């Protein structure tokens, strides 16, 4: 569906940025979470609360 396509496109975009910036693995989660918005950010915050 449309949501899956957008998610896949977002992931591919972020992965290209990682390559371009030669980003270390340990920095990737922080960068990804910085980019989250709306429902995705709500989901991530709920995951962090569980941990």
PDB file of N, CA, C, O and CB in Angstrom:
ATOM      1  N   UNK A   1       0.806  -1.192   0.000  1.00  0.00           N
ATOM      2  CA  UNK A   1       0.000   0.000   0.000  1.00  0.00           C
ATOM      3  C   UNK A   1       0.848   1.253   0.000  1.00  0.00           C
ATOM      4  O   UNK A   1       2.077   1.185  -0.015  1.00  0.00           O
ATOM      5  CB  UNK A   1      -0.916   0.000   1.177  1.00  0.00           C
ATOM      6  N   UNK A   2       0.202   2.365   0.017  1.00  0.00           N
ATOM      7  CA  UNK A   2       0.853   3.671  -0.031  1.00  0.00           C
ATOM      8  C   UNK A   2       1.766   3.891   1.177  1.00  0.00           C
ATOM      9  O   UNK A   2       2.889   4.374   1.029  1.00  0.00           O
ATOM     10  CB  UNK A   2      -0.197   4.778  -0.099  1.00  0.00           C
ATOM     11  N   UNK A   3       1.289   3.539   2.355  1.00  0.00           N
ATOM     12  CA  UNK A   3       2.081   3.739   3.568  1.00  0.00           C
ATOM     13  C   UNK A   3       3.368   2.923   3.521  1.00  0.00           C
ATOM     14  O   UNK A   3       4.434   3.403   3.906  1.00  0.00           O
ATOM     15  CB  UNK A   3       1.263   3.364   4.808  1.00  0.00           C
ATOM     16  N   UNK A   4       3.258   1.684   3.046  1.00  0.00           N
ATOM     17  CA  UNK A   4       4.445   0.823   2.924  1.00  0.00           C
ATOM     18  C   UNK A   4       5.449   1.430   1.946  1.00  0.00           C
ATOM     19  O   UNK A   4       6.654   1.421   2.202  1.00  0.00           O
ATOM     20  CB  UNK A   4       4.044  -0.599   2.461  1.00  0.00           C
ATOM     21  N   UNK A   5       4.953   1.955   0.831  1.00  0.00           N
ATOM     22  CA  UNK A   5       5.829   2.566  -0.171  1.00  0.00           C
ATOM     23  C   UNK A   5       6.550   3.781   0.399  1.00  0.00           C
ATOM     24  O   UNK A   5       7.743   3.968   0.160  1.00  0.00           O
ATOM     25  CB  UNK A   5       5.024   2.969  -1.412  1.00  0.00           C
ATOM     26  N   UNK A   6       5.826   4.606   1.153  1.00  0.00           N
ATOM     27  CA  UNK A   6       6.434   5.791   1.759  1.00  0.00           C
ATOM     28  C   UNK A   6       7.485   5.397   2.785  1.00  0.00           C
ATOM     29  O   UNK A   6       8.545   6.018   2.871  1.00  0.00           O
ATOM     30  CB  UNK A   6       5.363   6.670   2.414  1.00  0.00           C
ATOM     31  N   UNK A   7       7.186   4.361   3.562  1.00  0.00           N
ATOM     32  CA  UNK A   7       8.140   3.890   4.564  1.00  0.00           C
ATOM     33  C   UNK A   7       9.404   3.381   3.894  1.00  0.00           C
ATOM     34  O   UNK A   7      10.513   3.713   4.311  1.00  0.00           O
ATOM     35  CB  UNK A   7       7.516   2.787   5.433  1.00  0.00           C
ATOM     36  N   UNK A   8       9.234   2.578   2.860  1.00  0.00           N
ATOM     37  CA  UNK A   8      10.385   2.033   2.129  1.00  0.00           C
ATOM     38  C   UNK A   8      11.214   3.161   1.522  1.00  0.00           C
ATOM     39  O   UNK A   8      12.443   3.128   1.578  1.00  0.00           O
ATOM     40  CB  UNK A   8       9.917   1.060   1.022  1.00  0.00           C
ATOM     41  N   UNK A   9      10.551   4.149   0.947  1.00  0.00           N
ATOM     42  CA  UNK A   9      11.252   5.283   0.343  1.00  0.00           C
ATOM     43  C   UNK A   9      12.031   6.058   1.406  1.00  0.00           C
ATOM     44  O   UNK A   9      13.170   6.461   1.168  1.00  0.00           O
ATOM     45  CB  UNK A   9      10.255   6.215  -0.378  1.00  0.00           C
ATOM     46  N   UNK A  10      11.425   6.271   2.577  1.00  0.00           N
ATOM     47  CA  UNK A  10      12.081   6.991   3.670  1.00  0.00           C
ATOM     48  C   UNK A  10      13.336   6.247   4.120  1.00  0.00           C
ATOM     49  O   UNK A  10      14.390   6.855   4.306  1.00  0.00           O
ATOM     50  CB  UNK A  10      11.111   7.175   4.860  1.00  0.00           C
ATOM     51  N   UNK A  11      13.221   4.940   4.292  1.00  0.00           N
ATOM     52  CA  UNK A  11      14.365   4.124   4.722  1.00  0.00           C
ATOM     53  C   UNK A  11      15.493   4.199   3.691  1.00  0.00           C
ATOM     54  O   UNK A  11      16.658   4.353   4.056  1.00  0.00           O
ATOM     55  CB  UNK A  11      13.932   2.651   4.936  1.00  0.00           C
ATOM     56  N   UNK A  12      15.154   4.092   2.424  1.00  0.00           N
ATOM     57  CA  UNK A  12      16.176   4.163   1.371  1.00  0.00           C
ATOM     58  C   UNK A  12      16.871   5.521   1.364  1.00  0.00           C
ATOM     59  O   UNK A  12      18.084   5.602   1.171  1.00  0.00           O
ATOM     60  CB  UNK A  12      15.548   3.892  -0.002  1.00  0.00           C
ATOM     61  N   UNK A  13      16.093   6.594   1.576  1.00  0.00           N
ATOM     62  CA  UNK A  13      16.664   7.936   1.627  1.00  0.00           C
ATOM     63  C   UNK A  13      17.642   8.073   2.784  1.00  0.00           C
ATOM     64  O   UNK A  13      18.745   8.595   2.620  1.00  0.00           O
ATOM     65  CB  UNK A  13      15.558   8.980   1.750  1.00  0.00           C
ATOM     66  N   UNK A  14      17.230   7.602   3.953  1.00  0.00           N
ATOM     67  CA  UNK A  14      18.076   7.693   5.141  1.00  0.00           C
ATOM     68  C   UNK A  14      19.346   6.861   4.952  1.00  0.00           C
ATOM     69  O   UNK A  14      20.429   7.293   5.347  1.00  0.00           O
ATOM     70  CB  UNK A  14      17.304   7.221   6.396  1.00  0.00           C
ATOM     71  N   UNK A  15      19.227   5.690   4.360  1.00  0.00           N
ATOM     72  CA  UNK A  15      20.408   4.856   4.120  1.00  0.00           C
ATOM     73  C   UNK A  15      21.396   5.544   3.177  1.00  0.00           C
ATOM     74  O   UNK A  15      22.608   5.419   3.352  1.00  0.00           O
ATOM     75  CB  UNK A  15      19.989   3.500   3.540  1.00  0.00           C
ATOM     76  N   UNK A  16      20.886   6.266   2.180  1.00  0.00           N
ATOM     77  CA  UNK A  16      21.780   7.018   1.281  1.00  0.00           C
ATOM     78  C   UNK A  16      22.518   8.113   2.046  1.00  0.00           C
ATOM     79  O   UNK A  16      23.695   8.369   1.791  1.00  0.00           O
ATOM     80  CB  UNK A  16      20.980   7.638   0.109  1.00  0.00           C
ATOM     81  N   UNK A  17      21.829   8.754   2.976  1.00  0.00           N
ATOM     82  CA  UNK A  17      22.466   9.783   3.804  1.00  0.00           C
ATOM     83  C   UNK A  17      23.573   9.161   4.651  1.00  0.00           C
ATOM     84  O   UNK A  17      24.653   9.737   4.780  1.00  0.00           O
ATOM     85  CB  UNK A  17      21.421  10.485   4.711  1.00  0.00           C
ATOM     86  N   UNK A  18      23.310   7.990   5.229  1.00  0.00           N
ATOM     87  CA  UNK A  18      24.327   7.298   6.026  1.00  0.00           C
ATOM     88  C   UNK A  18      25.587   7.047   5.206  1.00  0.00           C
ATOM     89  O   UNK A  18      26.701   7.262   5.684  1.00  0.00           O
ATOM     90  CB  UNK A  18      23.776   5.969   6.563  1.00  0.00           C
ATOM     91  N   UNK A  19      25.407   6.595   3.978  1.00  0.00           N
ATOM     92  CA  UNK A  19      26.555   6.323   3.107  1.00  0.00           C
ATOM     93  C   UNK A  19      27.287   7.621   2.790  1.00  0.00           C
ATOM     94  O   UNK A  19      28.513   7.686   2.883  1.00  0.00           O
ATOM     95  CB  UNK A  19      26.101   5.625   1.798  1.00  0.00           C
ATOM     96  N   UNK A  20      26.539   8.650   2.416  1.00  0.00           N
ATOM     97  CA  UNK A  20      27.129   9.934   2.063  1.00  0.00           C
ATOM     98  C   UNK A  20      27.953  10.503   3.213  1.00  0.00           C
ATOM     99  O   UNK A  20      29.058  11.003   3.003  1.00  0.00           O
ATOM    100  CB  UNK A  20      26.041  10.920   1.661  1.00  0.00           C
ATOM    101  N   UNK A  21      27.416  10.427   4.422  1.00  0.00           N
ATOM    102  CA  UNK A  21      28.092  10.994   5.593  1.00  0.00           C
ATOM    103  C   UNK A  21      29.075  10.028   6.248  1.00  0.00           C
ATOM    104  O   UNK A  21      29.760  10.384   7.207  1.00  0.00           O
ATOM    105  CB  UNK A  21      27.069  11.424   6.610  1.00  0.00           C
ATOM    106  N   UNK A  22      29.141   8.793   5.719  1.00  0.00           N
ATOM    107  CA  UNK A  22      29.988   7.753   6.325  1.00  0.00           C
ATOM    108  C   UNK A  22      29.697   7.660   7.820  1.00  0.00           C
ATOM    109  O   UNK A  22      30.601   7.637   8.655  1.00  0.00           O
ATOM    110  CB  UNK A  22      31.501   8.054   6.083  1.00  0.00           C
ATOM    111  N   UNK A  23      28.402   7.608   8.125  1.00  0.00           N
ATOM    112  CA  UNK A  23      27.947   7.645   9.510  1.00  0.00           C
ATOM    113  C   UNK A  23      28.248   6.334  10.234  1.00  0.00           C
ATOM    114  O   UNK A  23      27.918   5.259   9.734  1.00  0.00           O
ATOM    115  CB  UNK A  23      26.453   7.940   9.565  1.00  0.00           C
ATOM    116  N   UNK A  24      28.875   6.421  11.413  1.00  0.00           N
ATOM    117  CA  UNK A  24      29.132   5.220  12.212  1.00  0.00           C
ATOM    118  C   UNK A  24      27.821   4.589  12.684  1.00  0.00           C
ATOM    119  O   UNK A  24      26.834   5.286  12.919  1.00  0.00           O
ATOM    120  CB  UNK A  24      30.024   5.560  13.421  1.00  0.00           C
ATOM    121  N   UNK A  25      27.827   3.273  12.818  1.00  0.00           N
ATOM    122  CA  UNK A  25      26.633   2.532  13.245  1.00  0.00           C
ATOM    123  C   UNK A  25      26.030   3.113  14.518  1.00  0.00           C
ATOM    124  O   UNK A  25      24.810   3.240  14.627  1.00  0.00           O
ATOM    125  CB  UNK A  25      26.975   1.060  13.464  1.00  0.00           C
ATOM    126  N   UNK A  26      26.877   3.466  15.481  1.00  0.00           N
ATOM    127  CA  UNK A  26      26.370   3.925  16.778  1.00  0.00           C
ATOM    128  C   UNK A  26      25.630   5.260  16.697  1.00  0.00           C
ATOM    129  O   UNK A  26      24.913   5.614  17.633  1.00  0.00           O
ATOM    130  CB  UNK A  26      27.513   4.048  17.756  1.00  0.00           C
ATOM    131  N   UNK A  27      25.786   6.002  15.612  1.00  0.00           N
ATOM    132  CA  UNK A  27      25.100   7.288  15.457  1.00  0.00           C
ATOM    133  C   UNK A  27      23.789   7.185  14.683  1.00  0.00           C
ATOM    134  O   UNK A  27      22.990   8.121  14.686  1.00  0.00           O
ATOM    135  CB  UNK A  27      26.009   8.267  14.764  1.00  0.00           C
ATOM    136  N   UNK A  28      23.567   6.062  14.027  1.00  0.00           N
ATOM    137  CA  UNK A  28      22.419   5.940  13.129  1.00  0.00           C
ATOM    138  C   UNK A  28      21.076   6.014  13.847  1.00  0.00           C
ATOM    139  O   UNK A  28      20.158   6.661  13.342  1.00  0.00           O
ATOM    140  CB  UNK A  28      22.504   4.647  12.376  1.00  0.00           C
ATOM    141  N   UNK A  29      20.930   5.385  14.991  1.00  0.00           N
ATOM    142  CA  UNK A  29      19.648   5.410  15.706  1.00  0.00           C
ATOM    143  C   UNK A  29      19.313   6.831  16.137  1.00  0.00           C
ATOM    144  O   UNK A  29      18.170   7.267  15.999  1.00  0.00           O
ATOM    145  CB  UNK A  29      19.686   4.474  16.937  1.00  0.00           C
ATOM    146  N   UNK A  30      20.298   7.556  16.657  1.00  0.00           N
ATOM    147  CA  UNK A  30      20.046   8.939  17.069  1.00  0.00           C
ATOM    148  C   UNK A  30      19.601   9.793  15.890  1.00  0.00           C
ATOM    149  O   UNK A  30      18.687  10.606  16.024  1.00  0.00           O
ATOM    150  CB  UNK A  30      21.299   9.543  17.708  1.00  0.00           C
ATOM    151  N   UNK A  31      20.231   9.620  14.748  1.00  0.00           N
ATOM    152  CA  UNK A  31      19.865  10.391  13.566  1.00  0.00           C
ATOM    153  C   UNK A  31      18.466  10.021  13.086  1.00  0.00           C
ATOM    154  O   UNK A  31      17.651  10.892  12.782  1.00  0.00           O
ATOM    155  CB  UNK A  31      20.885  10.168  12.447  1.00  0.00           C
ATOM    156  N   UNK A  32      18.197   8.719  13.022  1.00  0.00           N
ATOM    157  CA  UNK A  32      16.869   8.258  12.597  1.00  0.00           C
ATOM    158  C   UNK A  32      15.771   8.822  13.482  1.00  0.00           C
ATOM    159  O   UNK A  32      14.762   9.322  12.985  1.00  0.00           O
ATOM    160  CB  UNK A  32      16.806   6.735  12.606  1.00  0.00           C
ATOM    161  N   UNK A  33      15.965   8.741  14.789  1.00  0.00           N
ATOM    162  CA  UNK A  33      14.911   9.204  15.695  1.00  0.00           C
ATOM    163  C   UNK A  33      14.717  10.712  15.598  1.00  0.00           C
ATOM    164  O   UNK A  33      13.615  11.210  15.826  1.00  0.00           O
ATOM    165  CB  UNK A  33      15.240   8.814  17.136  1.00  0.00           C
ATOM    166  N   UNK A  34      15.773  11.439  15.263  1.00  0.00           N
ATOM    167  CA  UNK A  34      15.652  12.879  15.058  1.00  0.00           C
ATOM    168  C   UNK A  34      14.708  13.178  13.891  1.00  0.00           C
ATOM    169  O   UNK A  34      14.002  14.186  13.902  1.00  0.00           O
ATOM    170  CB  UNK A  34      17.038  13.506  14.802  1.00  0.00           C
ATOM    171  N   UNK A  35      14.697  12.308  12.896  1.00  0.00           N
ATOM    172  CA  UNK A  35      13.882  12.525  11.698  1.00  0.00           C
ATOM    173  C   UNK A  35      12.424  12.087  11.850  1.00  0.00           C
ATOM    174  O   UNK A  35      11.585  12.444  11.023  1.00  0.00           O
ATOM    175  CB  UNK A  35      14.494  11.795  10.543  1.00  0.00           C
ATOM    176  N   UNK A  36      12.114  11.321  12.895  1.00  0.00           N
ATOM    177  CA  UNK A  36      10.748  10.811  13.058  1.00  0.00           C
ATOM    178  C   UNK A  36       9.768  11.941  13.343  1.00  0.00           C
ATOM    179  O   UNK A  36      10.104  12.930  13.994  1.00  0.00           O
ATOM    180  CB  UNK A  36      10.694   9.778  14.187  1.00  0.00           C
ATOM    181  N   UNK A  37       8.538  11.770  12.834  1.00  0.00           N
ATOM    182  CA  UNK A  37       7.475  12.766  13.029  1.00  0.00           C
ATOM    183  C   UNK A  37       6.154  12.055  13.244  1.00  0.00           C
ATOM    184  O   UNK A  37       5.988  10.907  12.832  1.00  0.00           O
ATOM    185  CB  UNK A  37       7.380  13.733  11.816  1.00  0.00           C
ATOM    186  N   UNK A  38       5.222  12.725  13.883  1.00  0.00           N
ATOM    187  CA  UNK A  38       3.851  12.231  14.008  1.00  0.00           C
ATOM    188  C   UNK A  38       3.744  10.874  14.658  1.00  0.00           C
ATOM    189  O   UNK A  38       4.320  10.632  15.718  1.00  0.00           O
ATOM    190  CB  UNK A  38       3.218  12.172  12.675  1.00  0.00           C
ATOM    191  N   UNK A  39       2.990   9.973  14.003  1.00  0.00           N
ATOM    192  CA  UNK A  39       2.756   8.632  14.548  1.00  0.00           C
ATOM    193  C   UNK A  39       4.054   7.865  14.757  1.00  0.00           C
ATOM    194  O   UNK A  39       4.176   7.099  15.712  1.00  0.00           O
ATOM    195  CB  UNK A  39       1.841   7.845  13.625  1.00  0.00           C
ATOM    196  N   UNK A  40       5.017   8.065  13.873  1.00  0.00           N
ATOM    197  CA  UNK A  40       6.294   7.357  14.012  1.00  0.00           C
ATOM    198  C   UNK A  40       7.008   7.792  15.285  1.00  0.00           C
ATOM    199  O   UNK A  40       7.589   6.959  15.981  1.00  0.00           O
ATOM    200  CB  UNK A  40       7.193   7.609  12.783  1.00  0.00           C
ATOM    201  N   UNK A  41       6.974   9.081  15.598  1.00  0.00           N
ATOM    202  CA  UNK A  41       7.602   9.568  16.829  1.00  0.00           C
ATOM    203  C   UNK A  41       6.848   9.056  18.049  1.00  0.00           C
ATOM    204  O   UNK A  41       7.467   8.674  19.042  1.00  0.00           O
ATOM    205  CB  UNK A  41       7.652  11.110  16.841  1.00  0.00           C
ATOM    206  N   UNK A  42       5.537   9.042  17.988  1.00  0.00           N
ATOM    207  CA  UNK A  42       4.737   8.498  19.099  1.00  0.00           C
ATOM    208  C   UNK A  42       5.092   7.042  19.347  1.00  0.00           C
ATOM    209  O   UNK A  42       5.246   6.624  20.495  1.00  0.00           O
ATOM    210  CB  UNK A  42       3.227   8.629  18.803  1.00  0.00           C
ATOM    211  N   UNK A  43       5.223   6.268  18.274  1.00  0.00           N
ATOM    212  CA  UNK A  43       5.596   4.859  18.397  1.00  0.00           C
ATOM    213  C   UNK A  43       6.958   4.730  19.056  1.00  0.00           C
ATOM    214  O   UNK A  43       7.122   3.930  19.978  1.00  0.00           O
ATOM    215  CB  UNK A  43       5.605   4.174  17.020  1.00  0.00           C
ATOM    216  N   UNK A  44       7.943   5.506  18.599  1.00  0.00           N
ATOM    217  CA  UNK A  44       9.296   5.409  19.148  1.00  0.00           C
ATOM    218  C   UNK A  44       9.317   5.774  20.633  1.00  0.00           C
ATOM    219  O   UNK A  44       9.997   5.120  21.425  1.00  0.00           O
ATOM    220  CB  UNK A  44      10.255   6.321  18.368  1.00  0.00           C
ATOM    221  N   UNK A  45       8.582   6.805  21.005  1.00  0.00           N
ATOM    222  CA  UNK A  45       8.544   7.201  22.416  1.00  0.00           C
ATOM    223  C   UNK A  45       7.921   6.106  23.267  1.00  0.00           C
ATOM    224  O   UNK A  45       8.355   5.885  24.397  1.00  0.00           O
ATOM    225  CB  UNK A  45       7.763   8.510  22.589  1.00  0.00           C
ATOM    226  N   UNK A  46       6.917   5.420  22.748  1.00  0.00           N
ATOM    227  CA  UNK A  46       6.310   4.327  23.512  1.00  0.00           C
ATOM    228  C   UNK A  46       7.293   3.169  23.671  1.00  0.00           C
ATOM    229  O   UNK A  46       7.304   2.513  24.712  1.00  0.00           O
ATOM    230  CB  UNK A  46       5.018   3.837  22.825  1.00  0.00           C
ATOM    231  N   UNK A  47       8.113   2.910  22.662  1.00  0.00           N
ATOM    232  CA  UNK A  47       9.141   1.865  22.750  1.00  0.00           C
ATOM    233  C   UNK A  47      10.167   2.239  23.817  1.00  0.00           C
ATOM    234  O   UNK A  47      10.578   1.391  24.609  1.00  0.00           O
ATOM    235  CB  UNK A  47       9.839   1.656  21.374  1.00  0.00           C
ATOM    236  N   UNK A  48      10.577   3.488  23.839  1.00  0.00           N
ATOM    237  CA  UNK A  48      11.569   3.935  24.828  1.00  0.00           C
ATOM    238  C   UNK A  48      11.025   3.830  26.245  1.00  0.00           C
ATOM    239  O   UNK A  48      11.772   3.513  27.170  1.00  0.00           O
ATOM    240  CB  UNK A  48      11.998   5.377  24.543  1.00  0.00           C
ATOM    241  N   UNK A  49       9.734   4.093  26.427  1.00  0.00           N
ATOM    242  CA  UNK A  49       9.128   4.007  27.761  1.00  0.00           C
ATOM    243  C   UNK A  49       9.103   2.573  28.271  1.00  0.00           C
ATOM    244  O   UNK A  49       9.220   2.339  29.474  1.00  0.00           O
ATOM    245  CB  UNK A  49       7.709   4.573  27.738  1.00  0.00           C
ATOM    246  N   UNK A  50       8.953   1.614  27.365  1.00  0.00           N
ATOM    247  CA  UNK A  50       8.927   0.201  27.748  1.00  0.00           C
ATOM    248  C   UNK A  50      10.295  -0.229  28.266  1.00  0.00           C
ATOM    249  O   UNK A  50      10.386  -1.019  29.206  1.00  0.00           O
ATOM    250  CB  UNK A  50       8.504  -0.682  26.553  1.00  0.00           C
ATOM    251  N   UNK A  51      11.336   0.281  27.668  1.00  0.00           N
ATOM    252  CA  UNK A  51      12.706  -0.106  28.043  1.00  0.00           C
ATOM    253  C   UNK A  51      13.063   0.552  29.290  1.00  0.00           C
ATOM    254  O   UNK A  51      14.173   0.368  29.789  1.00  0.00           O
ATOM    255  CB  UNK A  51      13.716   0.236  26.976  1.00  0.00           C
TER     256      UNK A  51
END
